Every structure is written in structure tokens, then in C-alpha cells.
């Protein structure tokens, strides 16, 4: 058989066609996705149709064959670019008959999402017996911070009841997803997602996390011993409050929501992190019908037109309730976490759009490494003592950090348990033989016993929003791997420069790896970023550090930051930023970032809960 040869112009034209086609399909889908998840059900049919069209493109055998044909005639540069597309189409190959299953999955997921959005959320007040309207995220915060145990218990029981709402649908979803994965040659859906996203096997992943569990589970006994001095500690509605509820109240004054935008902007500016000329749209407040978890999406991914780089657009959200304890911390964490996601892909300098998006073969673990690295900077003691200030200008006190560490240090080894519980729940869920609703509930209860120090049974795994979405289901290991990676990256920066906060070298090095987007695997990226292969060593060193060592490290980092103060006082994130509340545009930074923060703060006062 004689293979057809192609000129370099034909190859370049084909690459431009692929890029334009996928860019437009992605833009349409992401725009509908945002509108739907922000609480507009009128776009759901269009969302479903745009997903089908996008998936049909990514699964195209015709495009894969054409790419492989052209590789044979390509020069070095074009061969590399075609190689990225070959990997992209290989990863996403789905036969036409299997796409029908994918549509069934999508339809069921959309139904679950719509039912969740329409669910009347709230709890019965234990004293007045009246129904109190409150979305899930607000109830989580009430359970963690309210001083009345009866209210905490009422809220907890309501949250637990919601966990049971979609068990029937989940059973159907698991069966469909497993059928989908098996049609593609995988043992189950978990194995499929893990291979596609991280190029790992279950054996490789869980041998790593089995070891972490074995080295840290001793701390469960330490927590249970505390109950002798703190009666009722392990009751699930008391656990968070009795351990850190007072601290949440005490810390709240240092995270005023109306000032958090400016602190994020200044911190990123001084760290040398920006958005490379892109657009940002932010929607930070809780709202009826809005998806109850923070996320970041890219309606406009980075692309090149005739060799010119076209900046992209990212949108991110959270569910802060202005006036509620902890709302400033929630918004701040989102600005750093989701803002880290946005910076990652908006700084790409790769020509091909298949490298500049969040979907396979992009690594979830590498994506989460960026966001979690930056939200860890936000929660670090040196950032707090520098940026976290109350309305009187008083900074977060070191004494508060030490008191908190004294009380909560025994929890440090258990830091991976929450992530691991979802990982193991999903792994065992998709391995389940003859799945039934009872088996699913029993598994959730068993996972709670294995990964929590709290007494009794709980279905909390079933309240994890990720498990109901194709994109995020069986991807929670990305957070676990990212914890290991960010610990290793932080160690590298501290060993190299002595500081992370306000260090422009950190932003410079991060942007260097962001430029190559997702052109390398997760293990390769870690080696490029840190000079070493991924391991759990840095994570375990931090998790198992003594109180004395933790305080010593904190003092050293605070001192180093105080000696190396940044002189940058003008915020410049190199982005067109606008603040939204649903379909209402609140303000933007056309005049200046500071002007935007002032207008947003004024608007926030109209949204404050009584």
C-alpha cells in the first residue's frame, strides 16, 4: 500500500483546522457549562448537545488516522505538534456505539445536577421547630462554628439525610460508567480514569497511599484519647467545632471578605504571578441554584492564529456567604486555589489547544499541584502574619498560630485521610460485584470507620459532589498526588530561596513550567519543577514533624520574609477582571484593580446576611 505524502503547508493547514475546530467546540461547551452550574437550567439541553459534539470530535478515529498519516511526511516541528494531537485522539478514542453509553451517562448526571439544584435545602431549628433555609456549604460552616450543640446536631442530621438522596441514581451511574470503561478495554471505570489522567495503575497508586495510611493511622488513637478531657469530641457534630470552632471565630476577623480581593491581588503581584493578558470572571457568593463547590473553567483556551498568541479567558467561583463566620477564608482560599488553576493554563505558550485545556490527557494531579501549592501559600503562617489583618490593621498573631498548633498538632498526620477516604470509596465502589443500594451505603459507612476518628456511622462519602460528574469522578487521587507534589515543590523553593511568599523567583519558575502547559506527563513535570522524582518523603516529613520543629520552621520563615520585603505596591495581574453575581456584572478593573475592590466591597454590603 502506497502512503500519501503531504507538504508542510498541508500539514500546517490541517493543524490550524484541528485547533480552530476544537477551540470553537470547547468554547461553546464551557460557556453553557458555566451558565448551567451558575444556576441557569434553561441551557441544559444546549450543554448536553455541545458535550456530544465535543466528545464526537475528540473521539474521532478519522482525525486520528489523518494525524498518523501526516506524521510520516512532517518535519521535526510539525511532527512534534502532530504527536501531541495523536496522543490527544488516542486518549479520547471512543467508538460510536460507546458514545451512546456516554450520552446516557451525561443525561443521568444532568438529571442529578438539576435535582440537586432544585432541592429545598435547610434544617429544622431545634428550638423554634421552624425550617431554616440554608444551602449545603452554609450548613457545613454552621456545623463547624455554631456554639449551640443542638443546632450543630440538627444541621449534621440534615446533611447526613442529603447523602442518601441519589444512591439509586449512583448505582445506575456506576453500572453505566463501568460498562463504558469495559467497552474500552479497562477492568472498571476507576482503572480507566486513572490511566487516562495519570498514566498509572491502581496497584501503583494504592501501594503509595497504603504506605502513607500505615505510617499515619496511629494518630486516630491520639485523637480518641483527647475525648477524656473533651467529652463528646468524637460525635460528628462536635468534632470540627470542639477542635477548631473557636479558632475559626477568632481567625475570622483577619479575613474580612470585603478586603480579600486586594490581598490576593497584591500577594500574586509580589510573587510574580499573573494571567498573561487574559480575562477573568469571578462569581464568589452563594446563591440558590448555584453549584455547591468551587471550580475553574476556561471558555477561551489559549490559541495561536497565524503564529500570534491569543490570550484566553478563565472563570472561577465559590460559595461564600457574606456575614457568615469563615466567609472571608473561603473566598481567600478560592482566589488562591482556583486563581492558581486559572494562572496555570492562561500562561501556556503552546500552539496547540489540545495542550491548553483541563481534560485528558491533561493530568489532574499536575493541575491540582498548581492550585493547591498556591492555596497552601495562603494558609501559611508567613502569609498570615504579613497579609491577614483585621479592620484595625492588626496582623494575624503568632500566638494564635502557636495555640492552634498546640491543640491541633495531633491531627497533622491525618491530613491525607479526607482525600484518601474518597479515593478508596470510589475504587471499591467500582470494583463492587452486583452493586446494590445497600452495598453502596454499607461501603460509605465502612470508609467512614476506616478514615475518620469520629464515632458512629456516616454516609459522608455520598455527599462528595465529585462522584456525580464524569469529569471529576475517580479523579480525587489527583488531590492526593498533588499533596505529595506540592510538598516536594515547597521544599525545593524553601531549600533554594528560603521563602515563597512575596518571592518573584517562585512566580518566575512556576511560569516557566506553565509555558509548556500539559506537554509532559505528571512525573516528568515534577522532575522538571523540583529536579527530583515524585516521592512521599517531603509530605511525610511535614505531616510527622514535632510541634517544636513546626514552631521553629514558622519562626524562621516569618523572619526571612521580614528581611526581604517586596517594594511592589501597585497590583498588576495582567488581566481584564470582572466580578459577577449570576448574570449581574458587579464591577471590573478597567479603571484599576483598587477601584474594582472598592466597588465590590460596597456591593457586598447589600448582600450581607442578617
N, C-alpha and C positions, 0 to 999 in steps of 0.2 A: 504494500500500500504506500503510495507517494503522499507524503505530508505536505500540506500547503505552506508556502513561506510567506512571510509578511514583512513589509517595510517598517522602519522605525516610526514613520509618520502614521501608518495604520495602527500600530500598537499604541502610540500616544493618543490617537483619536479614540481608540477603544477604552483606554484608561479614563479619558475625560468623560466618556459616556457612562461608564460604571460609576464614577464619582458623582456626576450630576444626578443620575437616576436614584442612587441610594440616598444622597443628600435630601432630595425632594420627598422621598418616601418617609425618611426619618423625621423630617421637619413636620410633615402632616401628622404623623402618629404622635410625636412628642407634644405637639400643640393640643391635640384632643386629649391626650393623657393628662396633661396639666389641668385643663378645664374640667375634666371629669373628676379628678381627685381633689380639686378645689371646691367641689360641691355642685357641679352643673350636670345633671343626668341627661340633659337634652342632647348631649354629644355622644352618648354611649354607643349608639349604633354606628356612628361615623368612626369612633375609636376602634370598634371591633373590625370594621371593614378596612381601615387603614393598617391595622395589625396584620390582617390576612394578606394584604398586598405587599407589605414589607417582608413578611416571612416567605412569601412566594418568591420574591427576588433573592433573598439570602439563601434559599434552599434550591436555587436554580441549577440543575445538572447541566443545562445548556451553557450557562455562563462559566461553570467550572471547566467544561470541555474546551471552550473557546480560550480561556486563560491558559490552559495546559498546552494548547496548540500554539499559541503565540509565544510562549516561553522559549520554544525551540528556535525562534528567529530573533529573539530580543538581545539587545546589547546589555552590558553589565548593569547600567542604571535601570533600564526598563525591566530587566529580568528580576531585579530585587523588588521592584514595585509589583510586578505580576505575582511574585512569590507571596507577598502579603495577601493579595486577593485570592490566590489559590488556597492558602491556609484558612482564610475567612469563609470561602464557599465550602471547603472540606468540612470545617467545623459545623456548619449550619445545614449540611445536606439532610433534607427530609423528603422522602418520596411523596408523591402526590396523595396516595391513599393514607399516608400517615399524617399529612397536613389536615385531613378531615378530622382525625383524633385531636390534633392541636386546636382546631376550631371548637370542638366540643369542650375541651379544657378551658379555653378562653371564655366561652359562653357561660360556663358554670362559675368561673372566677368572677365574671362581671355581675352575675346574679348575686353572689355572696357579697361583693363590694356594695352593690346597690342596697341590699337588705341591711347591711351594717350601717350605711349612711342614713337609712330611714328608721333605724332602731331608736326608740324613745329611751334615751339614756339618763339615768339618775338613780337616786336611792330614797328609801323611806326614812325620814328623820326619826330617830328612836324616841325623841321626847315629844315632838308635836304630832307625829304619825302622818305628817304631810309629805307628799312627793317633792323632792328637791331635784330640779333639773340640773344635771352635771355630766359633761362628756367624760369619756374614759380617762383621758390624761389629767383632767381636773380631779377625778376621784382618786387616781394614783397619788396625786400630791396631797389630797386631804388625808388619805390613809397614812402618809408618811409624816404629816406635820400637825394634824389636829390634836389638841390636848385631851379631848374627850374620848375615852376608850369606847364608849357605846357608839359614838358616831363612826370611829375608825372601824369597828366591827361591822356596823351596818353597811358601810361602803365596801368593805372587804367581801362580805357575803354577796353583795350585788355584782362585784367584779367576777367572783367565782361563778355566779349563775350565768354570766355572759359567756364564759368559756365553753359552756355546753350548747350554745346556740347553733353552731354549724358543724357538729360532729357528724351528722348524717351526710351532709354535703362533702365533708372532708373524706369520709370513707369512699365516696364515689370519685372524688378528685384523685385520691391516691391510686385507685384502681385504674383510672384513665391515664394518669401520668406513668404508671408502671407499664401499661400496655404500650404507650408511646415509646418509652425507653427500650423496651424489649424488641419492638419492631425495628429499632435502630441498632440492635445487636448488644445491648447492655443488660446486665443482670437485673437492674432496677433503676428507678429514676434518680436515686441518690448517686449511684455509680456514674450515671450519665452526666449529671450536673457537675460532679467533682472532676470528671475527666475533661469536660468541655471548658470549664472555667479555670482549673488549676493544673490540668495535666497530671493529676495524682490518682492513685488508687485508694480505696477505703483502708486497706492494710497499711499503706504508707502514712495516711493521715492519722488514723486512730492509734497506731503504735506510738506516735509522737504525743498525742493527748492522753493516752492511757498512762504514760510515764509522768506527765505533769500532774494528773489526778492522784497518782500513787504518792508523789512527793509532797502534795499539799493537803490531802484529805485529813491529816491529823488535826488540822485547825477546827474541824467540826466539834471535836471533843472540848477544845478550849472555849468555844462559844457556849456550849451547853453547860459547862462548869459555871459560867457567869450567871446563870439563872438563879443560883443560890443567893446571890446578892441583888439580883434584879428579877424578882418573881414575875412570871408571865412573859418573860422576854421572848421565848420561842413561839408564842402564839403569833400566827401570821399577821394579825392586825396590830400587834405591838412591836414586832421585830424592828422594822425600819424606824419607827418613831422613838422607841426606847434607846436605840443605838445612836441615832443621829438626828432625830427630830428637833431637839433643842439646838443643835448646831445649825440646822437648816434655817431656823428662825434667826439665830444670832448672825449668821452669814448674810442673810437676805439684804440687810442694809447696804452691804458693799457691792451689790449687783443691781443698782436701780435700772429698770428696763428702759427708761427714757434716756439713759446715758450710754447704754451698752453698744449702740452703733458706733459712736465716736471712739470708744476704747478698742473695738475691733479694727476700725479703720487705721487708727494710729499704730496699733500693735503690728498689723500686717505691713504697713508702710515702713516702719523702722526695721522690720525683719527682711525687707527687700522682696516681699511677696505682692504681686499684682495680677491683673487679669488681661494683660496684653492687648488692650484696646477693645475688649469685648463688652457685651451688655449683661447686666444682672437685673433680675426681677425678684423681689423678696416679698413673701407673704408670711408674717410671723405670728399672727394671733389666731387663737382658737375660734371656731365658727361652726354652727350647725351644718352638717352635711359634708364637712371637710374631712379628708383622710386623717386618721388619728396618729400619724407618725411622720417625722421629718424625712425629707428626701430632696435630692437634687436631680434635675433633668436638663437636657441640652436641646432645645428646639432647633438651634442653629449650631451644628458642629463645625469645627474648623475645616476649611476647604481652601483650595487654590484654584484661581481662574487665570489661565494664561500665565502661569508662573507667579502670580501675585497672591500672597496670603490674605484671606478674608477672615477677619475676627469673628468669633462665634458668640452665642448667647446661652447663658445658663439661668435657670430659675430654681430657687430653693425655698423651703418652707419649714415651719414648726408649729407648735400648738400652745404657745404661751398665753396665759390669761392675766392681763394687766390688773394688778391689785392683789393677786394671789401670791402667797409666800412661795418663793422659788422661781417665779416667772422670769426674773432677770437672768438667773443662772441658766434656765432652759434656753432662752433666746441667745445668750452668750455662747453656750455650747454649740448651738446650731450655726451661728455665724462662723465659728472656727471650724466645726466639723463639715457642714455642707459647703461652707465657703472654701474649705480645703479641696473638696471634690471638684468644685467649680474651677478653682485655680489650676488644678491638675490638667484637665482637658482643654481649658481655654488657652493654655500656654504651649500647646502642641505646635510643632513646626514640621509635621509630616504631611506630605502632599495628599495622601490617600485617606479618604474619610473612614474607611474600614478600620483605621488605627485610632481614630479620634473620638470614638463613642464608648459607651459603657457596657456594651453587650459582647458575648463571646465572638472571638477568642480572648477578649479582654479579661484579665484576671481580677476577680472580685477582691482577692486578698491584697493585691497591689493597690487597687483603687482605695480600699479601706485603710491601707497604711498611710496614705496621704492625709485623709480626713482625721483619722484617729491620732496621728502624730500631732496635728495642729490643735485638736481639742485637748490633748494632753498638755500642750503648752499653756492653754487657757486655764487648766486646773492646777498647774504647777505652783508651788509656793512662791517662787521668784516673780511669776506674773502677778499673782495676787497682791503681794506686798508692793508692787510697782503700780499696777493699774486698778485694782479693786478698791474703790474708795466710797465712803458714804457721802451723804449730802453736805456734810460739814468739811469734806475734804480729807477726813482721816482715813489712812490706809488700813487694809486688812492686817490685823495684828498678828505678829509671830506667835504670841502667847496662845491665841485661838488655835493656830495650827498645831502647837505642841499639846494642848489639851485634847484636841480631836485625835491626834496620833496616839496619845496615851490611852484613850478609851477604845479606839477602833483598830489599833495595830494588829490585834489577833485575827482580824478579818483579811489582812493583806494577802495571806497565802490562798484565800478563797476567791480571789479576784477573777479567775477564769471560770468559776463554776457556773455562772449565769449563761455565758456563751456556750460552754460545754453541754449544759442541760438541753439546749435547743439542738445542738449538733447530734447528740446521742438519741434524742427523741425522734428526730427525723430519720436518722439512719435505721433505727429499729422499727419505725413506722413503715418504711418502705420495704423492709425485709420480712414484715409480718405475713404469715401464711393465713389465708382465708380471713381477711380482715373483717372485723365487725365493730359496731359502735362500742360495745362493752370492752373489747380488746384495746381500742384506742383510749378509752377512759382509764382503764387499768394501767396502760403504759404511762400515761401522763402522771398518774399517782405514783407509780414506781420511780419515775425520773425525779419527781419532787423529793422523794425519800433519799435518793442517792446523791443529789446535788444541792441539798438545802439543809440547814441546821434547824429549820422550823418544824414544829410538831404537827401532827395530823396529816391529812391528805389534801392534795390540791390539784386542780386541773390547769394550773397557770400556763403550762406549755401551749395549751389550746388558745390562749389569748395572744399569742405571738403573731402579729399581723403578717410577718414574712411568709408564714407557711401556707397562706391562702393565695399567693401570687406566683405565677410561673417563674417570673424573673428572679424573685428573691427566695423561693422555696429551695431547700437543700443548698443554700449558699451561706449559711451562718458561719461555717468554718472559715469564711473569708475574714470575719472579725477576729477569730482565734488566731489564725496565721498572721493577721495584721498586728495583733498584740505582741507577738514574738518579733515581728519585723521592726515595729516602731521602737521597741525596747533596744534592739540592736542598733538602730539608726540613732536614737538618742545617745546611747553610749558612745557611738562614733563621734558625734558632734561635741559632747562634753569632753571626751578624751582629746579631741583635736583643738577645740577653741575655748573650752571652759564654760561656755554659755550658749543658750539657744534663744531666749527672749531678747529682742532688740538686736539680734546679731545678723547683719546683712549677708554674711557668708553662708548662713543657713538658707536663706531665700535664694541666693545665687546658686548653691549646689542643688537645691530642690528643682529650680527651674531648668537646670541642665538635664536632669533626668526626665522632667516633664516634656522637654522639647522632643524627645524620641517617642512620646506617647506610649502606645502599647505594642511597640515593635519587637519587644523582648518578652520572655516568659517571666513569671514571678521570681523564681530562683535567680535568673540572670539579672533582673533589676536589683534585687537585694545585694548581689555581689558587686554590681556597678556602683550602687549608692554607698555601701559600707566597706567594700574591699574584702568582705568575708562571706562565706556561705551561711545560709539561714540556720540558726540553731535556737534552742530554748534557753541557752545559758544566760543571756542578759536579762531575760524576763524573770527567770528563777532567782537570779542574784537580787533583783529588786523586790520580788514578792516575798523572799525569805530573809530580807535584811532585818537586823535588830532595830529596836526603837532608837537606840543610841546612835547607830550608824545613819539612820534616816534623818535624825535631827542634825547630825554633823554635816551630812551632804546638803541639807537645806540651808544651813548657815553659810556654807561655802559658796553655794550658788547665788544666794542673796548678796553676799559680799562682792562676788565677781561682777554681778550686774551693776551694783552701785558704783564700781570703779570704771565701768565702761558705758557711760550714759550716752544715748543717741542724741544728736543735735537736731534731728528732723522733727519739726513741729507742724508741718503742713501735710495733711492727709492727701495722698495721691495713689489711688489703686488702679489707675489707668483703665477706667471702666465707666460706661454710662449706666448709672444705677437708678432704679426706681422702686419705690415702696408701694405695695398693693394690699388691699383687703378684699379678696374675691375679685370682682370685676371693677372695683373702685380704685383708681390710682390716687394715692395719698400725696406723694411728693417725689421729687427726683433731685439729682445732684448737678443739674445744668448750671446753676449759679455757683455752687460749691458743695463739697461734702458737708461742711459745717452747717450750711443753710438747710440742707436736707435733714440733718439730725434735729435741728431746732423745730422745723415744721412737723416732723414726725412725732417729736416729744409733745408738741402742742395738741396734735390729733389724738395721741394716746390718752390724754385726759378725758376725751369724750367716750372712750371705750372701757374705762376703769370700772371694775365690778364694785358693787356696794358692800 
